[in-house]
């Protein structure tokens, strides 16, 4: 089924926003739990999200160079967010005792 250009642009915009938001949270998680195994899990999820984003955008656009340019743009936006907003400090809260 052929998609309209507006529909494709909206889908890419939503995917990009979700990627930037989730990667910002994962980056904050990595910085908060530097010396924990949770940091490794967060970094693995970070890489997984990036590859899924590339696959999704490649299905929509069919141009490799555009996919990678969009991914780099998302990384740049995330870096700017982290630079100006800082990172969200997270901690483990024990619920039982």
C-alpha positions in Angstrom: 0.0 0.0 0.0 1.3 3.4 -1.0 1.6 6.0 1.8 1.2 9.7 1.3 4.1 12.0 1.9 2.4 13.7 4.8 1.6 10.4 6.4 5.3 9.3 6.0 6.5 12.6 7.5 4.2 12.3 10.5 5.2 8.7 11.1 8.9 9.6 10.9 8.4 12.6 13.2 6.6 10.5 15.8 9.3 7.8 15.6 12.0 10.4 16.0 10.4 12.1 18.9 9.9 8.7 20.7 13.6 7.8 20.0 14.9 11.1 21.4 12.8 10.9 24.5 13.6 7.3 25.3 17.3 7.7 24.6 17.4 10.7 26.8 15.9 8.7 29.6 18.3 5.8 29.0 21.2 8.2 28.9 20.1 9.5 32.3 19.8 6.0 33.5 23.3 5.2 32.4 24.7 8.2 34.2 22.7 7.5 37.3 23.8 3.9 37.6 27.4 4.2 36.4 28.7 1.4 38.7 25.8 -1.0 38.3 24.8 -3.7 36.0 21.7 -1.6 35.2 24.0 0.7 33.2 25.0 -2.1 30.9 21.3 -3.1 30.4 20.4 0.5 29.6 23.2 0.8 27.1 22.1 -2.4 25.4 18.6 -1.0 25.2 20.0 2.2 23.8 21.7 0.3 21.0 18.6 -1.8 20.3 16.4 1.3 20.0 18.8 2.8 17.5 18.8 -0.2 15.3 15.0 -0.6 15.5 14.6 3.1 14.6 16.9 2.6 11.5 14.8 -0.4 10.4 11.5 1.4 10.8 12.7 4.5 9.0 14.2 2.4 6.2 10.8 0.7 5.7 9.2 4.1 5.3 11.9 6.0 3.2 14.0 3.3 1.4 17.1 5.5 1.4 20.0 4.5 3.6 21.7 7.8 3.7 18.5 9.6 4.8 18.0 7.0 7.5 21.5 7.6 8.9 21.1 11.4 8.7 17.9 11.2 10.7 19.6 9.0 13.3 22.5 11.5 13.6 19.9 14.3 13.9 18.2 12.5 16.7 21.5 12.0 18.5 22.3 15.7 18.1 18.9 16.7 19.6 19.5 14.3 22.5 22.9 15.8 23.1 21.5 19.3 23.1 18.8 18.2 25.5 21.3 16.6 27.8 23.6 19.7 27.6 20.9 22.2 28.5 18.6 20.2 30.8 21.2 17.9 32.4 20.3 14.4 33.2 17.5 13.0 35.4 19.0 11.6 38.6 17.6 8.2 39.3 18.0 5.9 42.3 16.8 2.5 43.4 14.1 2.7 46.0 13.5 -0.5 48.1 9.8 -1.1 48.5 9.9 -3.9 51.0 11.6 -2.9 54.3 
